[in-house]
Amino acid sequence: MLKLLIAVDGSDHSRRAIDVAAKLAAHMTQVQTLILNVSDGAVFYGEMAPIDYDALEQARLQHQQQLLDEAQGHARASGLQDVSVLAAVGATANEIARVADEQGVDQIVMGTQGKGVLGSLFLGSTAQRVVHLANMPVLLVK
């Protein structure tokens, strides 16, 4: 059995990563897919009332779950059958590598450019860090 981790952020590149993983899976007998979204968490400057923090955290969690639900639906529509989702919070590249290790995945699939904070200024910087940190093959999808 092949176990894939697909890192998603809602971008076109991450949707293409799902499509490529589905094409890869079509040539295998058994593929288990884990879709992962990593959120940086809320960043605050100055003081904030606890109720405001709770509202922002709830909105972040809802957005993250929406991304995962959409990605899971896209994965199933693309032909992937054994699909689960996982949300994580932290430094994106570190979390992708950590989760991949913990889950015992055989390969990471991810887009080369996503919806990073600075967009195309650091084109592919997360992907480059994942390649450096991961202990398994990383398939980058353009």
Z-matrix of the N, CA and C atoms (Angstrom, degrees):
N
C 1 1.441
C 2 1.524 1 109.05
N 3 1.315 2 116.17 1 137.26
C 4 1.455 3 123.64 2 176.69
C 5 1.520 4 108.37 3 -98.47
N 6 1.327 5 116.20 4 129.62
C 7 1.463 6 120.59 5 178.84
C 8 1.523 7 108.49 6 -114.03
N 9 1.349 8 115.30 7 117.60
C 10 1.460 9 122.20 8 -178.08
C 11 1.520 10 110.98 9 -108.31
N 12 1.322 11 115.92 10 144.08
C 13 1.461 12 121.96 11 168.52
C 14 1.515 13 106.19 12 -113.57
N 15 1.327 14 116.70 13 123.71
C 16 1.460 15 121.39 14 176.41
C 17 1.522 16 107.43 15 -110.48
N 18 1.333 17 116.08 16 117.24
C 19 1.458 18 121.26 17 177.99
C 20 1.528 19 108.56 18 -86.83
N 21 1.335 20 116.14 19 127.60
C 22 1.461 21 120.45 20 -177.20
C 23 1.524 22 111.13 21 -128.22
N 24 1.334 23 113.89 22 151.54
C 25 1.464 24 120.27 23 176.26
C 26 1.528 25 112.27 24 -138.40
N 27 1.331 26 116.55 25 9.57
C 28 1.458 27 120.56 26 179.55
C 29 1.511 28 113.76 27 89.70
N 30 1.318 29 118.38 28 -3.01
C 31 1.469 30 121.69 29 -178.32
C 32 1.529 31 110.42 30 -81.13
N 33 1.340 32 115.57 31 166.24
C 34 1.461 33 120.71 32 174.95
C 35 1.526 34 110.72 33 -61.19
N 36 1.334 35 117.16 34 -36.12
C 37 1.460 36 120.64 35 179.40
C 38 1.529 37 111.29 36 -63.02
N 39 1.313 38 117.38 37 -39.02
C 40 1.468 39 118.30 38 179.65
C 41 1.525 40 111.02 39 -73.12
N 42 1.335 41 118.21 40 -31.68
C 43 1.469 42 119.80 41 174.47
C 44 1.528 43 110.28 42 -65.93
N 45 1.332 44 116.70 43 -38.37
C 46 1.468 45 119.46 44 176.66
C 47 1.524 46 110.91 45 -66.57
N 48 1.330 47 116.94 46 -33.68
C 49 1.472 48 119.95 47 176.93
C 50 1.527 49 109.84 48 -62.03
N 51 1.322 50 116.90 49 -39.38
C 52 1.467 51 120.63 50 176.57
C 53 1.523 52 110.18 51 -62.98
N 54 1.330 53 116.76 52 -43.94
C 55 1.469 54 120.70 53 179.76
C 56 1.526 55 111.63 54 -61.18
N 57 1.332 56 116.72 55 -42.60
C 58 1.464 57 120.67 56 179.88
C 59 1.531 58 110.36 57 -66.85
N 60 1.318 59 117.16 58 -40.33
C 61 1.465 60 120.37 59 177.44
C 62 1.528 61 110.41 60 -61.98
N 63 1.313 62 116.72 61 -38.87
C 64 1.472 63 120.33 62 178.45
C 65 1.522 64 110.95 63 -65.09
N 66 1.324 65 117.23 64 -39.47
C 67 1.473 66 120.27 65 177.17
C 68 1.522 67 110.62 66 -65.10
N 69 1.320 68 116.56 67 -40.56
C 70 1.461 69 121.01 68 176.83
C 71 1.529 70 110.30 69 -63.01
N 72 1.312 71 116.55 70 -44.46
C 73 1.463 72 121.96 71 -178.09
C 74 1.525 73 112.21 72 -65.19
N 75 1.326 74 116.56 73 -28.27
C 76 1.464 75 120.21 74 -179.22
C 77 1.531 76 111.80 75 -62.58
N 78 1.320 77 116.92 76 -20.61
C 79 1.467 78 121.63 77 -179.29
C 80 1.525 79 112.54 78 -97.71
N 81 1.320 80 116.80 79 4.64
C 82 1.460 81 122.18 80 -178.27
C 83 1.528 82 109.60 81 -114.76
N 84 1.326 83 116.36 82 157.50
C 85 1.460 84 119.49 83 178.83
C 86 1.530 85 111.26 84 -82.33
N 87 1.312 86 117.49 85 -41.01
C 88 1.463 87 120.66 86 179.82
C 89 1.519 88 109.42 87 -136.50
N 90 1.340 89 115.28 88 126.19
C 91 1.458 90 120.76 89 177.71
C 92 1.517 91 108.28 90 -134.16
N 93 1.307 92 115.23 91 128.46
C 94 1.460 93 121.49 92 174.08
C 95 1.523 94 106.66 93 -107.97
N 96 1.339 95 116.11 94 130.65
C 97 1.457 96 120.88 95 -175.08
C 98 1.516 97 110.50 96 -120.33
N 99 1.329 98 114.71 97 131.39
C 100 1.457 99 122.14 98 174.10
C 101 1.517 100 107.35 99 -115.18
N 102 1.333 101 116.39 100 120.81
C 103 1.453 102 121.38 101 177.20
C 104 1.522 103 107.64 102 -98.57
N 105 1.329 104 115.57 103 126.06
C 106 1.460 105 121.88 104 -175.27
C 107 1.521 106 110.67 105 -120.40
N 108 1.328 107 115.56 106 132.81
C 109 1.461 108 121.30 107 169.27
C 110 1.511 109 107.61 108 -120.71
N 111 1.326 110 115.70 109 130.28
C 112 1.459 111 121.72 110 178.74
C 113 1.520 112 108.14 111 -111.25
N 114 1.316 113 115.18 112 125.42
C 115 1.459 114 121.77 113 176.38
C 116 1.522 115 108.14 114 -104.29
N 117 1.319 116 115.57 115 140.99
C 118 1.462 117 120.24 116 176.96
C 119 1.516 118 111.21 117 -72.81
N 120 1.309 119 117.21 118 -13.36
C 121 1.460 120 120.46 119 -174.81
C 122 1.516 121 109.59 120 83.20
N 123 1.296 122 115.43 121 170.33
C 124 1.464 123 120.10 122 -178.77
C 125 1.523 124 109.85 123 -77.61
N 126 1.323 125 115.25 124 140.48
C 127 1.460 126 121.42 125 176.46
C 128 1.514 127 107.51 126 -111.54
N 129 1.323 128 116.17 127 127.91
C 130 1.456 129 121.01 128 -176.61
C 131 1.522 130 110.14 129 -120.08
N 132 1.297 131 115.01 130 141.59
C 133 1.460 132 121.99 131 175.38
C 134 1.516 133 107.04 132 -120.36
N 135 1.306 134 117.21 133 117.79
C 136 1.455 135 120.90 134 -178.93
C 137 1.511 136 111.01 135 87.81
N 138 1.313 137 114.41 136 -169.77
C 139 1.455 138 120.16 137 -177.98
C 140 1.518 139 111.08 138 -84.26
N 141 1.315 140 114.35 139 150.51
C 142 1.460 141 120.27 140 179.18
C 143 1.521 142 107.55 141 -145.57
N 144 1.294 143 115.42 142 137.75
C 145 1.459 144 119.57 143 177.61
C 146 1.520 145 109.46 144 -65.62
N 147 1.344 146 118.07 145 144.54
C 148 1.475 147 120.71 146 -178.98
C 149 1.518 148 113.13 147 -55.41
N 150 1.322 149 117.63 148 -35.80
C 151 1.468 150 118.74 149 -179.57
C 152 1.517 151 111.04 150 -64.91
N 153 1.338 152 117.23 151 -34.90
C 154 1.457 153 120.65 152 177.35
C 155 1.524 154 110.53 153 -67.38
N 156 1.321 155 116.38 154 -41.34
C 157 1.457 156 120.19 155 178.07
C 158 1.523 157 110.22 156 -61.26
N 159 1.319 158 116.40 157 -45.48
C 160 1.468 159 120.14 158 -179.60
C 161 1.524 160 111.38 159 -60.43
N 162 1.325 161 116.56 160 -41.43
C 163 1.470 162 120.38 161 179.97
C 164 1.533 163 110.48 162 -65.79
N 165 1.327 164 117.19 163 -42.48
C 166 1.462 165 120.32 164 178.67
C 167 1.529 166 111.45 165 -66.19
N 168 1.314 167 116.61 166 -41.46
C 169 1.466 168 120.37 167 179.20
C 170 1.529 169 110.54 168 -64.76
N 171 1.314 170 117.12 169 -40.30
C 172 1.463 171 120.53 170 177.91
C 173 1.531 172 110.80 171 -63.67
N 174 1.327 173 117.06 172 -41.73
C 175 1.471 174 120.96 173 178.07
C 176 1.528 175 110.66 174 -64.10
N 177 1.339 176 117.25 175 -39.96
C 178 1.459 177 121.05 176 178.15
C 179 1.522 178 110.78 177 -62.99
N 180 1.321 179 116.42 178 -45.22
C 181 1.462 180 120.63 179 179.12
C 182 1.525 181 111.75 180 -63.18
N 183 1.321 182 117.14 181 -41.18
C 184 1.471 183 120.67 182 178.62
C 185 1.522 184 110.82 183 -64.04
N 186 1.326 185 116.38 184 -42.49
C 187 1.467 186 120.18 185 179.34
C 188 1.528 187 110.40 186 -63.75
N 189 1.323 188 116.67 187 -43.24
C 190 1.458 189 121.05 188 179.82
C 191 1.529 190 110.52 189 -62.88
N 192 1.321 191 117.36 190 -42.89
C 193 1.460 192 120.46 191 179.19
C 194 1.525 193 111.30 192 -66.15
N 195 1.325 194 117.06 193 -36.83
C 196 1.466 195 120.84 194 177.21
C 197 1.529 196 110.54 195 -62.90
N 198 1.346 197 117.09 196 -44.59
C 199 1.462 198 120.59 197 176.81
C 200 1.528 199 111.57 198 -58.34
N 201 1.330 200 115.64 199 -44.30
C 202 1.459 201 119.87 200 -179.49
C 203 1.523 202 111.89 201 -66.83
N 204 1.325 203 117.26 202 -41.12
C 205 1.464 204 120.55 203 178.52
C 206 1.529 205 111.05 204 -62.31
N 207 1.331 206 116.44 205 -43.79
C 208 1.467 207 120.79 206 178.61
C 209 1.524 208 110.94 207 -63.64
N 210 1.327 209 116.78 208 -43.38
C 211 1.465 210 120.70 209 179.93
C 212 1.525 211 111.15 210 -64.85
N 213 1.331 212 116.85 211 -40.96
C 214 1.461 213 120.43 212 178.85
C 215 1.529 214 110.32 213 -64.22
N 216 1.309 215 117.16 214 -42.34
C 217 1.468 216 120.58 215 176.72
C 218 1.517 217 111.82 216 -61.88
N 219 1.323 218 116.55 217 -42.52
C 220 1.470 219 121.35 218 178.46
C 221 1.529 220 110.13 219 -64.22
N 222 1.323 221 116.53 220 -41.81
C 223 1.468 222 120.64 221 179.69
C 224 1.523 223 110.92 222 -61.48
N 225 1.305 224 116.71 223 -45.59
C 226 1.472 225 119.86 224 -179.87
C 227 1.525 226 110.80 225 -66.75
N 228 1.325 227 117.25 226 -38.87
C 229 1.464 228 120.60 227 177.69
C 230 1.529 229 111.01 228 -66.40
N 231 1.328 230 117.04 229 -26.33
C 232 1.467 231 121.83 230 179.29
C 233 1.522 232 112.85 231 -83.27
N 234 1.329 233 116.96 232 -6.15
C 235 1.458 234 120.29 233 176.42
C 236 1.515 235 115.24 234 111.50
N 237 1.328 236 118.23 235 -5.19
C 238 1.465 237 119.89 236 176.54
C 239 1.527 238 108.08 237 -76.22
N 240 1.329 239 116.90 238 134.64
C 241 1.456 240 119.22 239 -174.00
C 242 1.519 241 113.84 240 -108.61
N 243 1.303 242 118.19 241 -47.16
C 244 1.468 243 122.08 242 -178.68
C 245 1.532 244 107.76 243 -91.13
N 246 1.342 245 116.06 244 85.75
C 247 1.461 246 121.84 245 -172.17
C 248 1.523 247 109.59 246 -122.06
N 249 1.335 248 116.08 247 126.61
C 250 1.455 249 121.15 248 172.53
C 251 1.523 250 108.35 249 -125.55
N 252 1.323 251 116.17 250 163.11
C 253 1.461 252 120.80 251 -178.31
C 254 1.520 253 110.12 252 -124.66
N 255 1.322 254 114.45 253 155.29
C 256 1.457 255 120.85 254 179.27
C 257 1.522 256 108.44 255 -147.85
N 258 1.322 257 116.22 256 136.55
C 259 1.461 258 122.47 257 175.52
C 260 1.516 259 108.66 258 -107.77
N 261 1.323 260 116.41 259 140.94
C 262 1.461 261 121.71 260 177.19
C 263 1.520 262 108.48 261 -137.37
N 264 1.316 263 115.71 262 160.10
C 265 1.459 264 122.27 263 178.38
C 266 1.518 265 107.87 264 -128.69
N 267 1.325 266 116.43 265 133.31
C 268 1.459 267 120.35 266 177.50
C 269 1.511 268 111.16 267 148.07
N 270 1.311 269 115.89 268 -163.84
C 271 1.461 270 122.05 269 176.63
C 272 1.538 271 107.70 270 -69.06
N 273 1.313 272 117.08 271 122.21
C 274 1.456 273 122.56 272 -168.14
C 275 1.528 274 113.63 273 -53.64
N 276 1.312 275 117.90 274 -55.99
C 277 1.472 276 120.37 275 -176.64
C 278 1.521 277 111.09 276 -62.44
N 279 1.311 278 116.97 277 -42.78
C 280 1.466 279 120.39 278 179.59
C 281 1.518 280 111.17 279 -62.00
N 282 1.317 281 116.58 280 -43.07
C 283 1.463 282 120.32 281 -179.01
C 284 1.522 283 112.02 282 -68.08
N 285 1.316 284 117.53 283 -39.09
C 286 1.467 285 119.96 284 177.70
C 287 1.524 286 109.79 285 -60.54
N 288 1.332 287 117.12 286 -47.62
C 289 1.464 288 120.82 287 179.75
C 290 1.524 289 111.43 288 -64.95
N 291 1.321 290 117.22 289 -41.08
C 292 1.469 291 121.08 290 -179.67
C 293 1.526 292 111.11 291 -63.92
N 294 1.328 293 116.52 292 -48.93
C 295 1.464 294 120.35 293 -179.05
C 296 1.532 295 110.18 294 -63.58
N 297 1.317 296 117.33 295 -40.62
C 298 1.465 297 120.38 296 178.77
C 299 1.529 298 110.62 297 -58.81
N 300 1.329 299 116.39 298 -43.51
C 301 1.471 300 120.32 299 177.24
C 302 1.527 301 111.25 300 -64.17
N 303 1.326 302 116.17 301 -49.67
C 304 1.476 303 120.48 302 -177.59
C 305 1.519 304 112.30 303 -60.62
N 306 1.322 305 116.35 304 -37.64
C 307 1.464 306 120.68 305 -176.34
C 308 1.531 307 112.70 306 -87.26
N 309 1.308 308 117.58 307 -5.50
C 310 1.461 309 121.13 308 178.45
C 311 1.508 310 113.55 309 65.24
N 312 1.326 311 117.67 310 39.88
C 313 1.461 312 119.81 311 -178.98
C 314 1.518 313 110.45 312 -75.91
N 315 1.324 314 115.11 313 154.81
C 316 1.461 315 121.45 314 179.49
C 317 1.520 316 111.86 315 -89.59
N 318 1.346 317 116.49 316 -27.60
C 319 1.460 318 120.04 317 -176.75
C 320 1.527 319 109.69 318 -156.44
N 321 1.327 320 115.39 319 144.55
C 322 1.458 321 122.82 320 174.08
C 323 1.522 322 107.50 321 -102.64
N 324 1.319 323 116.53 322 136.32
C 325 1.461 324 122.08 323 175.76
C 326 1.519 325 107.13 324 -122.34
N 327 1.336 326 116.47 325 128.84
C 328 1.457 327 118.86 326 -179.37
C 329 1.521 328 110.61 327 -156.82
N 330 1.318 329 115.36 328 159.28
C 331 1.451 330 121.22 329 176.65
C 332 1.513 331 111.10 330 -75.50
N 333 1.322 332 115.58 331 158.67
C 334 1.460 333 119.92 332 -179.68
C 335 1.522 334 112.40 333 -85.91
N 336 1.300 335 116.79 334 -16.79
C 337 1.462 336 120.20 335 179.38
C 338 1.512 337 107.45 336 -143.18
N 339 1.301 338 116.29 337 132.76
C 340 1.454 339 119.83 338 179.80
C 341 1.501 340 111.64 339 -128.20
N 342 1.311 341 114.29 340 -152.51
C 343 1.455 342 121.27 341 -178.60
C 344 1.520 343 110.11 342 -99.99
N 345 1.307 344 116.13 343 53.94
C 346 1.457 345 120.41 344 -179.54
C 347 1.513 346 111.32 345 -66.92
N 348 1.319 347 115.63 346 164.70
C 349 1.451 348 121.51 347 -177.28
C 350 1.522 349 111.68 348 -57.40
N 351 1.330 350 117.07 349 -41.96
C 352 1.455 351 120.32 350 -178.17
C 353 1.524 352 112.44 351 -102.27
N 354 1.323 353 116.56 352 12.15
C 355 1.456 354 121.02 353 174.81
C 356 1.517 355 113.13 354 56.93
N 357 1.316 356 116.11 355 -129.69
C 358 1.457 357 120.54 356 -172.22
C 359 1.525 358 113.76 357 -78.78
N 360 1.328 359 118.88 358 -4.13
C 361 1.457 360 120.10 359 178.06
C 362 1.527 361 110.64 360 -59.02
N 363 1.331 362 116.88 361 -40.21
C 364 1.457 363 121.85 362 177.30
C 365 1.520 364 109.19 363 -112.81
N 366 1.309 365 116.10 364 56.63
C 367 1.462 366 122.54 365 -176.62
C 368 1.519 367 110.91 366 -50.25
N 369 1.306 368 115.14 367 115.59
C 370 1.452 369 120.13 368 174.32
C 371 1.513 370 115.51 369 75.38
N 372 1.317 371 118.96 370 11.72
C 373 1.462 372 119.62 371 -176.36
C 374 1.524 373 111.58 372 -64.13
N 375 1.322 374 118.46 373 -37.41
C 376 1.461 375 120.68 374 176.94
C 377 1.521 376 109.73 375 -65.35
N 378 1.319 377 117.06 376 -44.59
C 379 1.469 378 120.87 377 178.79
C 380 1.525 379 110.44 378 -60.07
N 381 1.312 380 117.51 379 -42.42
C 382 1.469 381 120.40 380 179.16
C 383 1.523 382 111.10 381 -63.08
N 384 1.324 383 117.37 382 -40.58
C 385 1.468 384 120.15 383 179.23
C 386 1.523 385 110.93 384 -67.05
N 387 1.339 386 117.18 385 -39.21
C 388 1.466 387 119.50 386 178.23
C 389 1.528 388 110.26 387 -62.61
N 390 1.326 389 117.08 388 -43.92
C 391 1.472 390 120.23 389 177.91
C 392 1.523 391 109.89 390 -57.62
N 393 1.319 392 117.33 391 -41.12
C 394 1.459 393 122.18 392 -179.31
C 395 1.535 394 111.88 393 -68.88
N 396 1.341 395 117.59 394 -39.67
C 397 1.466 396 122.25 395 -173.39
C 398 1.528 397 114.25 396 -86.05
N 399 1.322 398 117.03 397 -28.97
C 400 1.466 399 120.69 398 -171.31
C 401 1.523 400 112.20 399 -71.71
N 402 1.324 401 115.04 400 145.77
C 403 1.456 402 122.01 401 177.28
C 404 1.521 403 112.19 402 -98.50
N 405 1.324 404 117.20 403 12.91
C 406 1.451 405 122.02 404 179.94
C 407 1.528 406 108.11 405 -140.69
N 408 1.335 407 118.22 406 167.61
C 409 1.466 408 119.97 407 -179.85
C 410 1.536 409 111.16 408 -60.18
N 411 1.340 410 114.56 409 146.56
C 412 1.460 411 122.06 410 177.52
C 413 1.518 412 107.29 411 -123.15
N 414 1.325 413 116.46 412 121.51
C 415 1.466 414 121.67 413 177.00
C 416 1.509 415 107.42 414 -97.68
N 417 1.346 416 116.38 415 116.02
C 418 1.452 417 121.54 416 179.55
C 419 1.516 418 109.34 417 -97.01
N 420 1.318 419 115.64 418 131.59
C 421 1.464 420 121.63 419 -176.54
C 422 1.516 421 109.22 420 -114.41
N 423 1.304 422 115.62 421 126.28
C 424 1.457 423 121.57 422 -178.40
C 425 1.508 424 110.47 423 -87.88
